Amino acid sequence: MKVAVLYSGQIRGDYIKNIARMKNILPDADFFFGTWENQKDLDIAGLINKFYVEPKPHYNPAKSHNKKYLKIARAIRDGKLTRKHFPVRWQTKTDEEIQGELGATIKGRNKSWHHMKQHLGHAYMCRDFTRSKDYDIIIRVRYDCMPFYELKCFIKHLCEQVMLHGNPIGFHDNNRVKTLDHALKPKRMIENNRGYDLNDFIVMHRHDLFDPDRTINLYNRKFLSPAEGGWYQIMCEPYSLWGNTLSGFCRLDSQHGYQNDHFNEFKSNVHGLENATKIGDRSKKYNAEELIEESSSDVYFMYDQNVKD
C-alpha cells in the first residue's frame, strides 16, 4: 500500500518535532509539505516543498450560523428563552458557560471567513503532488498536530480499513470529560460520525475518493462549507460515505501546552512548593470556539422550535 502524507496550512507549533514524530510512525510513506507564501520566514528548517498564494476570502460561509446565535443570545437576554427550552447538553452548564459558547460564535465572525483555506491547501497539495502518482491512501496533517507514538501500532490497520471501506477518518482529541486523567492519558476510541462533519487534526482518505478540482470549484462558487463541515462536504458527501472519528491518538500543540502547564501546576501543589498556585478546576480542554461548529445541531433545534421567525 502506497501512502502519501501531506502537510498544509499555516506553520504553527513545533512543526519540526511534529513532522519527525509522523515520519517515525510512517517511515515508508512519502512526505510533502506546502504552506502559504506569507509563511516563508517561519520555515526555519527549510522543509517546505511549495509555497502557495493564500486565497482571499470572498464570502462568509458561517453568516447564517452567526445570525442564529445572535438571535438566541438576544432571546435569552430578553427572557424569551429559559432553561426549560435549553438542549440536554446545556442543562448541566452554568449560565456563564452557555454565554461563553454563544459569545465565542458571535465574536468569531471574522474568523469564519478563513475556515475554508484548510480545504483549499489540501486540494492544492493533492493536485500538485499526488494526482499523477499511484497512491492508495492520502493523510492530511496540520503542522501543529502532535501525533502520539502509539499511533504506530494502529496506522497500518487504519489505512487498510480506509482502503477497504472508503470511509475517511478524522482525528481529534477533546477533553470533554474535564478530567486530569484524560489530559494525561486520553481515551482512545474509533466511532462512526453520525453528523455532517469530519474532524480535522488529521484526515485520512482514499486517493481516489477526493477531487481537488471540485473543492476549488466549490470555493470559487461560494458553496464550500467551513471547517469540519467542509471536510464532510468534500470527503463524504460526493461518495455517499460517512466519516469515522478517531480520538486520543494526537493532540494540538496548544492543547499539549495548556495541559502540560496545568499538570505542572498540579504537581507543584502536590509537592507543596512555595510558589505553587492554588489548584482550581483540574481540566484542560478545547473551549467553545473549537466546539461550536460540531455541537450546534441541538442548539439549532431549540432555535427552530422557539426562536425562528
Phi, psi and omega in degrees: 000129182260126186238137173242134177252120183246119173263139180206171179093196182288146173277110181224157177071194179274076189293331179294313180293320181296319179294319179299321177299315183293324178292329175291324180287323181234071185293338183262359181278159173268134182247137177224144186230128178224154176200187182272156182300328181284005179256004186304318182293341181274347180277070185291339180266354180064040184269340191289130177278325183208136176255132182249151172291124182293127182295143178272122181296134181236011173195158179250106184289345182258017184301311181292325178299314181296321180297321179297317181291328174297317180294322178295316179300319179292321180296322177292317179299321183273001178081008179282336175242128177237182184298335179293340179269344189292149174294162183305319183299330181274346185297328182266000180270151174282164177302323180295320180293320178294316177298326178295319179293316178295316182295327181297319179291315183296316181286340183267019183301318181292327181296330183298334180297339187253004187284000177256353183294329179296322179291320179294319179301318179290322179298317178299317183294317178296319180297319188267338187239342184234347187302317184269005182255161182265053178283149175263314185235137174245135178238116178265133183227142171281148179294331181266017179266123180259103179284144177277144182299335179299338180300335181300330181288341188241346191299321180296317179296320179296318177298319180296321179293318178295320180295320184286314188258338178090340183291125178289158178243128175252130183263147173196172171206109177239124181278068183287337180283349175060045179238150175293326179302317180293323179298323181278321181218089184295150178289131182256127181200157174235139183209157174290135177267111184275353179271171180269057179208170180214120181299154196224019173300313171226139175235124180248126183212163175286143182299321184275000180246042173204130182244102181298326180295321178296319180298313180296321179294320178300319179293314181299329181266007177066033179250351183286126180281162183273157167049227185299325178296325178292322178296320175298318183298325184260341183256333187245309189306314184292341187245012181053047180244163169244159179270154170254143181252126177245121182241151174090008181245002175201167181204147177283152179304321181297318176298313182298319179296314179298315183290325177293319177299317181293320179296319178296323176297315179297318181295322179298322178290319180301320182272000175064036180291148186297326183267013181293135175277160180293126182291138180243224179293120183278068181208147170219122181210171175297144178270187189298330181302327183271333183271345193300314186291326185271352184240020188267353185297321179289329176289324176298321179298316177299320180297313182296326183278331191230345187240324187308130182280000000 
